[in-house]
């Protein structure tokens, strides 16, 4: 009798969870991309496999966010308000690296459950911006946006991107790039449509559909200089891999390997989202996953003191600030920060023309509170 009662309880748990999440309804909505990978995917595992998977997932997420899992869902998510999540792909664990590293992948995600819309904005790693550290007294510094992680970790990255676009950032998900390799291997590989033939890191890729193991997936996502679109092409390939992982992860084969996947998540993923947050997101925010707009901040090629960078015009930064603020239900504001100040000074004193497609070679980094240019040794 006790065994029958236990089986009934597990069945009730499974069915109630499936109904709440809407998984028993036939749906034609496309698979979610980054949100699906980090939120819906995890909860679908729990919902499909019942109480046993629920508690396995709970233990893995406790390892991910470093708390006991009993923390209440955040007030913002509980109230079903629009949220923003900064996704950071850090380059630790690859090529023998053990230092803090940089965030080679930077994606700002916004989700609005009221409008049922989401955005996924890629920020090129070489974009010039003011770097902010963990503390408020960190000295003024202008460099590539991906270096914010090296100077201040996820906290520094959040502050830097938030100031760059004048957008509040509520949560972060930090993924060690080694996780991508481990995730793909745990899934038995993924299929992608290679846009053109190339070789990178001793891996060969031919135009057309190709099956990638973990090592090839890493190489495919990291190659940059042989792509005619440069970093923008690399970002597109990164999103390809993410979508392929989601699709494979939600397949029957992926679900059969859920314990292996959970171990990967627990080892390589860090986040300030609690288990309750993730559960609530998967149930109450998943409708926005069917309406995701994606894009990237377009910069201008520039060379400053021999360093290659991307400089986003004030117009471009304002455009994305407006879009992201609107997606969060916020009024638009005129963007005023160090990036817009530097752009204005360079247009005035150096004749920098952002309407030209030529590489900018006369861009100058000015001191914080003057029109004195900074020494090349200080940035």
N, C-alpha and C positions, 0 to 999 in steps of 0.2 A: 504493500500500500504506500509506504513512504517513497519507494522508487517511482511509483506511478504518479504520486503527488509532485515529486521533484520534476518529472518529465513534463507534467502539465504546466508547472510554474515556468519552466524554461520555454515551453511553446507559447504561453501567454506573453512572456517577456518579449520573445522574438516577434510575434505578430503585432503587439502593441507598438513596438519600436518601428516596425516596417510601415504601419499605417500612419504613425505620427510623421515619419520622414517622407511619406508619400511614395514609398518604393513599391507598393502594391498596385499603384495606378499605372496604366500604360502611358508612357511618355515618349514624345518625339523630340524632346529637347536635346541639344547637343551636349556632349560630355563637358563638364567644367574643366578649365585649364589649371592654372596655378592654384586657385581656390579648391578645385576638386582634388588635386594632389595632396594638399596640406590639411584639408578639412573633411570634405565629403567622403573622400576615399577611406580615411581612417574610420569614420563612423559607419560607413556602409559595411565595413568588415565586421564591426561589432554587431550591427543590426542583423546581418546575414547569419552569423555564427552563434547568436544568442548569448546567454549569460557568461559562458566560459570565455568567449572572445572579448566580451565587455571587460572583464576583469584583467585579461591579458593586456588589452589596450590601455586600461587604466594604469597598470604598472609601467608600461613603456612610456606613457606620457608623463608620469611622475619623474622618470629619469630625464625626460626632455626638458621640463621646465623647472626642475629642482625643488618642487614643493610636494606636500603629502597628498595632493590630489583632492583634498576636501575644501579648498578655497572656493568660495561662492563665485558664480559667474559674474563678470564685471557688470557694473550698473549700466554701461552704455550698450552692451550686447543684450542684457536682460530687457532693456527698454526698446530693443529693436531699432536702435538709431544707426545712421550711416557710420561706417568705420573705414579706417585706412590701415593697411598693413604693408610694412616695408620688408621685402624679401631680399635677402642678401646671400649670394653664393660666394663663399670665401675659398681662396685657393690654398688651403692647408691640406696636408696629407698627400699631395701630389708631387712628383719629381723630387721626393726626399725632403720636402719642406716641413719644418717643425716650428717656424716662427709664426707670428700672429697673421702675417699675410695681408693681402688687400681683398676687397670685395669686387671680384671681377664681374659679377652679375648683380645688378641693382634694378629691382622692379618695384614700383610703387602701385599697390593694388587698392582700389576703393570699391566698396560694396554698399549699395543703398537698397534696403529691403522694401522701402516705400515705393520708389520708382521702378524697382525690380531691374536695376541696371548696375553694371560693374565696369570698371576700367582697369587696364593693365598697362602701365607706362614704363617703358624701358629707358633708363638713363645711361647713356654711353659712359664707360669707365673713365675716359680721358677728358671728360667735360671739366673745364676750368671753373672753380667755385671757391668760396671761402670755406676753409676747413675749420670746423668747430670740434673741440674735444669734449671730454666727459664733464669737465667743470666749467663754470662761467668765466673764470679768469684765464682761460687758455688764450695765448697770444694770437694776434691776427696772423693769418696765413692763407695764401692763395695757391692752390695746386689742383691736381686731378681729384675728382670726386671720390674715386675708389680708395684713395689714401686715407679718407676719414676713418675707415675701419681700423687701419693700422695705428692711428693716433688715439682713437677713442673707442674702439670696439663698436658694437651695435648701437650703443648710446650716442657715440660721436657721429655715426652714420645717420641716425635719426635726426639729430640736431642739425646736421649739415644739409640734408635733403629738405627738411622742413623749412629752414631759412631760405634756401635756394628758390623754393617755389611758393613760399608763404602758405603752406598747407599743414594742418595739424596731422601728426602721425601717431596713431593710438597703439599699434602693436608691431611686433617684428617677428620674422621667422628667419633664422640663420641656418643655412645649410652648408655643411662642409662639402666641397666639391667631390671628395671621396665618396660621399653618399650617392652621388649620381651613378658612379661605377658600380657600387654595391647594390643599389636598387635595381639597375638594369640586369645585373647578373642574377639577382634573386628572382627576377621575373622570367629568366630564361632568354633574355634579349628582347629587343624591340625592332619594329620595322619603321623606316622613314623613307621619304622620297627625296633622294639626293639631287639638288638643283644643278650641279655641274661636277665633273670629275676632278679630283685632286688627291694629293697624298699629304699626310701630316703625321708626325710622330710615329713613323714606321707603319702607318695604317693607310691602306688604299681605299678610295671611295670612287665608285663609278656612277655616272648620272643615271637616275632611275631608282626604282624600289630596291632597298638593301636592308638585310637583317644585321643588326649591330649587337655585339656583346658589350659588356661594361667598358672595357678598354677602348673599343672603337667609338662608343658613344661619347666618352670623355674627349677623345681626339676630334670627333665631329663637332662637338660643342665649343671647343677651344680654338680651333683654327681661325685665324683672322686675316693675316697679311695677303694670302692668296685669294681672298674673296674680293671680287670686283666692287662690292659694296662695303668693304672694310668692316668696322665694328658693327654697323647696322645689319650686315649680312650674318654676322656671327650671332647677333641677338635673335634673328629669325630662326636660325638653326637651333639655338637653345630652346626656344619656344616649341619647336618641332619635337625635340627630345622630351620635354615636359609633357606635351600632349600625348606622345606615344607611350610614356610611362603610365599616365592616367588611364588610357584606353586598355593597356595590357593589365594594369593593376585591378581594373574592374571586371576583368574577364574571369571565367571559371578557374582557369589555371592560376591566375593571380591570387584568387581567394584561397586556393588550396595551399598556397605558400605564405599565408598571412603571418604566421609566427616568425618566419624568417624576415619578412618585411618590417615587422614591428621592432625586431632587434636592430635593424638598420636605422630606423627612425630614432630609437632610443639612444643610439651611439653617435649619430651624426647630425641630429637636428636639435636646435635650441630655440626656444620661443617663450614669450611672456603670456601666451594664451594658456589658460588652464584647461583641464579636461572638460569642465562644465562649459567653458567658453566655446570649445570646439564642437561639443555636442549641440549647443544652442545654435551655433553658426550653420551647422549642417542641416538642421531642421528648419530654422526660421529664415535663413538667408539664401538657401539654395536656388530659389526662383530667379535670383539675379544672375546666376551662372549661365542662364540661357540667353543672356543679352550682354555679352562682354565686348567692349570696344578696346582695341589695343593699338599701341603706337609707340613712338620713341621721340625724344627731344632731338631735333636736328641741329647739329652744330656745324661750324665752319672750321675747316682744317687750318691749323695755325702752328707756327714754329716760334718758340720764345727761348732764346739762349740755347739753341740746339735741341730743345725738348719739343716733341710733337704733342699737341693738345687739340681739343675740340672747344671752340668758343661759341656758346649759344647767344644769339642776339637777344636784346631786351624784348623785342617783339615776340620771339619764339618762347622765351620764358614766360612772358605775360599770357600768351595764348594757352599754355599748359596750366599755368596757375589758375586762370579763369575756368578751364574745363574741369580741373580736379576739385576746385572749391564748389562749383555748381553740383558736381556729382555727390558731394558731401552735404548738400543743402545749405551751403554758405554763400553769402553775397560776395561778389568779386571786389577786389581791391587793387589799387595801383601798386605794382610791385616796386619796392624800394629796398635794395640791399646792396652788398658790395659788388655783385655781378653787374647790376644795372649802373652803378656808379663807375666802375671800371670801363664799361662799354661807352658811357657818355664821355668820359675823359679822353678815351682813345679816338672817338669820333671827332671831338673838338680839337685836340692837340696833335693827333697823329694822322688824321685823315682816313681812319679805318672805314671801309665801305662794306657794310654787311650785305649789300645787294649784289656784290660781286661773288662769283664762284671760285675765284683764285685763292690760293693759300695765303693767309694773312701772315706777313713777316714783320710788320711794324707795330705789333701790339705790345704795350708796355704795362707792367704791373706797378701800380702806384701805392705809396704808403697809405695807411688807413685814414689818416686825418690831414692829408696834404696832397699837393700835386707833384711831390717829389717821387721820382721813380725808385723802386726798390732795387737793390743790388741783386744781380743774378745769383750771388752766393747765398742769399737769404730766403730763397723760395724753392 
